[in-house]
């Protein structure tokens, strides 16, 4: 009986996804007309570089928080080992310089070999035998 409920739940979820997609498709032109009348433009989706930069900022803040926790925990353990109280020392904030990421075209090995006319290692070995 449980399997039937799992199946029903799955198909209900699929039906909701299809209904939502259908509504988006049907109401898309209406949304565009309303945005034209109101003068509100849709915000562009972030580029790949912007997404990566925001993820890196999130990682940086998480890493900073975890490192502060680890330092505090280590100081407590040291103080407990030594038998003294923990000194509260303020950890100074470190400025992190933003780095610009450039998009670079990468050539694959097959393109490079075909352009330069060089033989592959296997062909060279077969020719030498």
N, C-alpha and C positions, 0 to 999 in steps of 0.2 A: 504494500500500500504506500510505503514511504517513497518508492521509486516513482509512483504516479504523481505524487506531489512535487517531486524534484523536476519531473518532466513538465508538469503544468507551469511551474515557476519559471523554467527556462523559456518556454514558449510565450509566456506572458511578458517576460522581459524583452524578447525579440519583437513582440507586437508593439510594445511601447517604443522601442527604438525606431521601428518602421513608421509608426504614427508621428513621432517627433520629426523624422526626416521628411515625411510628406508635408507636415505643416510648414517646416522651414522652406521647402520648395515652393509651396503654394503662396506663402505670405512674403516671399522674397521681393517680388515686384511692388507690393504694397508698402513694405518697409522702405524701399528705395524712394518711392514717391513721397512718403511722409518725411524722410530725411531731406529731400530736396525742398519741400515746403517750409520745413523748420529751419533748414540751413545747417543741420548737424551732419558732419561727415563721420563715417565709420573710421575708428582708429585702426591704422595698419597693424598687421601682426608683426611681432618683433622678428628681426632677421636672425639667422643662425648665430652670427657673431654676438648679437645683443643677448640672445638666450644663454649662450655660453658664459658671457660676462656676468649676467645676473646670477647664474648658478655658481660661478666662482666667488662672487661676493657673499652668497649664502654660505658656501663652504668655509670662507674666511671667517665669518662671524661665528659659525659653529665651532671651528677649530680654536678660535680665540677663547671662547667660553669653556671648551673642554680643557684647554691647556691651563687656564686659570684654576679650574676645579682640581686638576691633577697636581698643580703646584701647591695649592692649599692643603690637599690631602697628604702630600708628601711631607709638608712642614709639620702637620699635625702628628704624623707617624714618627718623625724625627724627634719632635718635642716629647712625645709619649715615651719613646725609647730612652731619651736623655733624662726624663723625669722632670721636665719644666713645662711652663705654660707656652702656648703658641703666641708668637708675636704677629700682630696683624700688620703686614707690610703691603702697601698699595702697589700694585703692578701698574707700571706706566703703559699708556696706550701707544702703540706703534703705528705710524703712518705707513700705509701701503700704497705704493705708487701704481697708478693705473697704467696698464700696458695696452697699446693699440695692437690689434690683431689684423694682419694683412692676409687677404685671400691670395693663395698661390696656386698656379696651375701645376699639376703634377703629371709628368709623362710616365706612361707605363713602360715596362721593359720591352714589350713587343713593338710599341711605336718607335722606340729609340733604335732597336735593332733593325727594323724594316727601313727606317729613314737613313741610317748610316750604312746599310748594306753589309753588316758584319754577320758572320756565321755564328750559329749557336755552338756551345761546347760539344754537343753530341755530334753535330755535323763535322766539326773540326777533327774530333777523335776518329770518326769513321773514315774521313779523307786521309788521315795519317796512317791508317792501317793498311 
